[in-house]
Amino acid sequence: MTRKMSRVFLGLILAMAVSCSSIQPLPQKSQTGVPNTTTNTNVPAQVDIGPLDELGLNGGATPQLIPNEETVRLGDRGGDVFTPEDDSPTIGQSNSRKLRIGLSLGPGLYRAINYVSLLKFLERQNLTPQIITGTGFGAIVAGMYASGMTPEVIEWNFYRYFKEKRKYRPYDSEWLEEIDTLLLDKLKNKNLQDTPKKFYITLYNSKTKKTYYFDKGNLRDLLFMNMKLTNSVDNRIKATQYTTAFESEVFNANLMRRIGVDFAIGADVLGSKFDFQDSNEFLIGVYGRAAGRIARQKKGFDFFYSIPLAKMSLDSTENGAFYLLKTQEYVEAQSGALKKLIQQKISHSKAAE
């Protein structure tokens, strides 16, 4: 074979490999509602209106085409959810009708690990959410899950963080660096538009005083911004500063429906009673305001889990297994009510056809 023919043959092999392995971003819709297939994967996109280049991120490194098997699900337990018409113990077992599930996870610092029990339950019931979002630590759990991690691996990552972290005060600069190193590092090469499950993140812009919904951009960078509080950043450093959405919309069930959810589920671990192991009046005030917003916004969901964790301090890492078990018992006790509402949703949908 001549040298010229060898180069041609090698070029064909490389072209075939690229075409087979590329991860295509989710189609984005233009303002006219027509899918746009020419999106730039390095520019964060917002569901809400607003300049697309305000964030100033370049998307980080190229997304991994073959993620590490230790940190992602092997195989797909997801797909469309099937809802029942019979009394089968598994809520989503029947093939009678497809239902697209959306899940939104609220804030709650270290209490957020208990969302793992809810994710395990939904998977067992064949109600795996296809669209997921979150605020605060709930966004970290949601982002990990959307990226392909199983609930078990998410749990392992949190326990690793709990074991290795130092006693920094939440939201201090050293604490943020630790969150980045121990929890977000494995997400640094992933982009929102490439996640196996649709994921968007809610961020507040302290300059425009508006909430934005990002469904495109570097996952680690956006989650890191989500861990910052508006009151603790110096806006003189940066003309535009994005922080966690405690200042405005913690939950938005209507947005989930606009992007394709048939049945919207919300979950909250914060509740109205919480404290800190290390007394912190500033954070109690911040989370108190967030709790008030959650109480108003949760009414928009088809089903809402108010997970009772009042005895677990927001910054506590003790008795984790006990609270995971209690959360499991709580969500399982709600399965009858969940099943009833799903059946009603199906009935209403059929009547409208």
C-alpha positions in Angstrom: 0.0 0.0 0.0 1.4 3.4 -0.9 2.0 6.2 1.6 -0.8 8.3 0.0 -3.3 5.4 0.1 -2.4 4.8 3.8 -3.2 8.4 4.7 -6.5 8.2 2.9 -7.4 5.0 4.7 -6.4 6.4 8.1 -8.5 9.5 7.4 -11.6 7.4 6.7 -11.1 5.4 9.9 -10.8 8.6 12.0 -13.9 10.1 10.4 -16.0 6.9 11.1 -14.8 6.9 14.8 -15.8 10.6 15.3 -19.2 10.1 13.8 -19.9 7.1 16.0 -18.7 8.5 19.3 -19.8 12.1 19.3 -22.4 13.1 21.9 -25.0 15.4 20.4 -26.4 18.2 22.5 -30.1 18.3 23.2 -31.9 20.4 20.5 -32.5 23.9 21.7 -35.6 25.9 20.6 -35.5 29.3 19.1 -37.9 32.0 20.1 -40.2 30.8 17.3 -40.4 27.3 18.8 -38.4 25.8 16.0 -35.6 23.4 17.1 -32.1 24.8 16.6 -29.5 22.2 15.8 -26.6 24.6 15.5 -26.1 25.3 19.2 -22.6 26.2 20.5 -21.9 23.8 23.3 -19.5 26.2 25.0 -22.1 29.1 25.6 -24.5 28.8 28.5 -28.1 29.1 27.4 -31.0 30.3 29.6 -34.6 29.1 29.5 -35.5 32.6 30.7 -34.8 35.6 28.6 -31.5 37.4 29.0 -28.1 37.7 27.2 -26.6 34.3 26.6 -23.0 35.5 27.1 -23.4 37.2 30.5 -21.9 34.3 32.4 -18.6 34.4 30.6 -17.8 30.7 30.8 -16.1 28.8 28.0 -17.5 25.4 29.0 -14.3 24.0 30.4 -12.6 20.9 28.8 -14.2 18.8 26.1 -16.9 16.5 27.6 -15.9 12.9 28.3 -17.2 10.6 25.6 -16.6 7.6 27.7 -17.2 8.5 31.4 -15.5 6.8 34.3 -17.4 3.6 35.1 -16.9 4.2 38.8 -19.1 7.3 38.8 -21.8 6.7 36.2 -24.6 4.3 35.6 -23.9 1.4 33.4 -26.9 0.7 31.2 -30.1 2.8 31.3 -32.8 2.3 33.9 -34.7 5.3 32.7 -36.5 5.9 29.4 -40.2 6.7 29.2 -42.2 5.8 32.3 -45.2 3.5 32.1 -48.1 4.1 34.4 -50.6 1.5 35.6 -54.3 1.0 35.4 -54.2 -2.0 37.8 -53.2 -2.4 41.4 -49.7 -3.7 40.7 -47.2 -2.9 43.6 -44.9 -1.2 41.2 -46.5 2.1 40.2 -45.0 2.5 36.8 -45.2 -1.2 35.6 -48.1 -1.2 33.1 -47.5 -0.4 29.4 -50.9 1.4 29.1 -49.5 4.9 28.7 -46.3 6.8 28.8 -45.8 9.6 31.4 -42.8 11.9 31.5 -41.7 12.6 35.1 -40.0 15.7 36.3 -38.4 16.1 39.7 -37.3 19.3 41.5 -35.1 19.1 44.6 -35.1 22.0 47.1 -32.2 23.3 49.2 -31.2 22.0 52.7 -27.4 21.8 52.9 -26.3 18.3 54.2 -29.9 17.2 54.6 -29.9 16.9 50.8 -28.3 13.5 51.0 -31.7 12.2 51.9 -32.9 12.8 48.3 -31.0 9.6 47.5 -33.7 7.6 49.2 -36.4 9.3 47.1 -34.4 8.6 43.9 -34.1 5.0 44.8 -37.8 4.7 45.5 -38.8 6.4 42.2 -36.4 4.0 40.3 -37.9 1.0 41.9 -41.4 2.2 41.0 -40.3 2.8 37.3 -40.9 6.5 37.8 -37.3 7.5 37.0 -37.4 11.3 36.4 -36.4 12.3 32.9 -36.2 16.0 33.7 -34.6 17.1 37.0 -33.6 20.3 38.6 -32.6 21.6 42.0 -31.5 24.5 44.2 -28.6 24.7 46.6 -27.4 21.2 47.6 -30.5 19.9 45.9 -28.9 21.1 42.6 -25.8 19.1 43.3 -27.8 15.9 43.8 -29.8 16.7 40.7 -26.7 17.4 38.7 -25.0 14.2 39.7 -28.1 12.2 38.9 -28.6 13.9 35.5 -24.9 13.2 34.7 -25.5 9.5 35.0 -24.6 8.7 38.6 -26.8 6.1 40.3 -28.3 7.1 43.7 -25.9 4.7 45.3 -22.9 6.5 43.8 -24.3 9.9 44.7 -24.6 8.6 48.3 -21.0 7.4 48.2 -19.7 10.7 47.0 -21.5 12.6 49.8 -20.1 10.2 52.4 -16.7 10.7 51.0 -17.1 14.4 51.3 -18.5 14.1 54.9 -15.5 12.0 55.8 -12.8 14.2 54.3 -14.2 17.7 54.9 -12.9 20.0 57.6 -14.9 22.2 60.0 -15.3 25.2 57.8 -18.4 27.4 58.2 -20.9 26.8 55.4 -20.4 29.3 52.5 -17.0 30.6 53.7 -14.4 30.7 50.9 -12.5 27.6 52.3 -15.8 25.7 52.5 -16.6 26.5 48.9 -13.2 25.3 47.8 -13.8 22.1 49.6 -17.2 21.6 47.9 -15.5 22.2 44.6 -12.7 19.7 45.2 -14.6 16.9 47.0 -18.1 17.0 45.3 -18.0 18.9 42.0 -14.6 17.8 40.6 -16.0 14.8 38.8 -18.4 17.0 37.0 -15.9 19.5 35.6 -15.8 17.9 32.1 -19.5 17.6 31.7 -21.9 20.0 30.0 -25.6 20.4 30.8 -26.7 19.8 27.2 -24.9 16.4 27.2 -26.3 14.9 30.3 -28.3 11.6 29.9 -31.2 13.2 31.6 -32.5 16.7 30.9 -31.2 19.0 33.6 -31.5 22.7 34.2 -30.2 24.8 37.0 -31.8 27.9 38.7 -29.5 30.9 39.3 -30.2 34.4 40.6 -28.6 37.4 39.0 -27.9 40.0 41.7 -27.4 42.7 39.0 -30.7 42.3 37.2 -32.6 41.0 40.2 -33.9 38.2 38.1 -33.9 34.4 38.2 -32.4 32.6 35.2 -32.8 28.9 34.2 -29.7 27.5 32.5 -30.0 24.4 30.4 -26.6 24.7 28.7 -23.0 25.3 29.9 -20.4 23.6 32.0 -22.0 21.6 34.8 -19.3 22.1 37.4 -19.0 25.9 36.9 -22.8 26.5 37.2 -23.1 24.2 40.3 -20.3 26.1 41.9 -22.0 29.4 41.3 -25.2 27.9 42.8 -23.3 27.3 46.1 -22.7 31.1 46.6 -25.0 33.4 48.5 -25.9 36.8 47.1 -25.1 38.5 50.5 -21.7 37.0 50.7 -20.3 38.1 47.3 -18.7 41.4 46.4 -20.5 42.7 43.2 -17.7 45.1 42.6 -15.5 42.2 41.6 -17.7 41.2 38.7 -20.3 43.3 36.8 -22.6 40.3 36.7 -22.8 37.8 39.5 -24.9 34.6 39.6 -25.7 33.0 42.9 -28.1 30.4 44.4 -31.8 31.1 43.8 -32.7 31.6 47.4 -33.6 35.2 46.6 -36.4 34.4 44.3 -37.8 31.2 42.7 -36.6 28.1 44.5 -39.2 25.9 42.7 -40.9 26.5 39.3 -43.3 23.7 38.4 -44.8 25.6 35.4 -41.3 25.8 33.8 -41.0 22.0 34.1 -44.3 21.6 32.3 -43.2 24.0 29.5 -40.2 21.9 28.8 -42.1 18.7 28.5 -43.0 17.3 32.0 -46.3 15.4 32.2 -46.2 14.9 36.0 -44.2 17.3 38.2 -42.8 16.1 41.5 -41.2 18.5 44.0 -39.2 17.5 47.1 -38.2 19.6 50.2 -35.9 18.6 53.0 -35.7 22.1 54.6 -39.2 22.4 56.0 -40.0 25.1 58.5 -37.9 23.9 61.4 -34.1 23.8 61.1 -30.9 24.7 63.0 -27.1 24.6 62.7 -24.7 22.8 64.9 -22.6 25.9 64.9 -25.0 28.8 65.7 -25.3 31.0 62.6 -28.0 33.7 62.7 -27.2 34.9 59.2 -27.8 31.5 57.6 -30.9 30.9 59.7 -32.3 34.1 58.2 -31.3 33.1 54.7 -32.8 29.7 54.9 -35.9 31.1 56.7 -36.7 33.3 53.8 -36.1 30.3 51.4 -38.5 28.2 53.5 -41.2 30.8 53.1 -40.8 30.8 49.3 -40.9 27.0 49.2 -44.2 27.0 51.2 -45.8 29.2 48.5 -44.2 27.6 45.4 -44.8 24.0 46.3 -48.5 24.3 45.5 -47.8 24.2 41.7 -46.6 20.6 41.7 -48.7 17.5 40.9 -47.1 15.8 43.9 -44.9 17.2 46.6 -42.7 15.5 49.3 -42.2 17.5 52.5 -39.6 15.2 54.0 -39.6 15.5 57.8 -36.0 16.0 59.0 -36.4 18.7 61.7 -34.1 16.8 64.1 -31.2 16.8 61.6 -29.1 20.0 61.7 -28.5 21.5 58.3 -24.7 21.3 58.8 -24.8 17.9 60.5 -23.2 14.8 59.0 -24.1 12.5 62.0 -26.5 9.6 61.9 -26.7 9.7 58.1 -27.9 6.1 57.7 -30.7 6.6 60.2 -32.1 9.6 58.3 -31.8 7.9 55.0 -33.9 5.0 56.4 -36.5 7.4 57.8 -36.7 9.2 54.5 -37.2 5.9 52.8 -40.0 5.0 55.1 -41.6 8.4 54.5 -41.6 8.2 50.7 -42.8 4.6 50.7 -45.7 5.6 53.0 -46.7 8.2 50.3 -46.8 5.7 47.5 -50.6 5.2 47.7 -51.3 8.9 47.4 -48.7 9.2 44.5 -50.3 6.3 42.6 -53.8 7.8 43.0 -52.7 11.2 41.5 -50.9 9.5 38.7 -54.0 7.6 37.8 -56.0 10.8 37.9 -53.5 12.4 35.6 -53.9 9.6 33.1 -57.7 9.7 33.3 -57.8 13.5 32.7 -55.4 13.1 29.8 -57.5 10.4 28.2 -60.7 12.5 28.7 -59.1 15.4 26.9 -58.1 13.3 23.8 
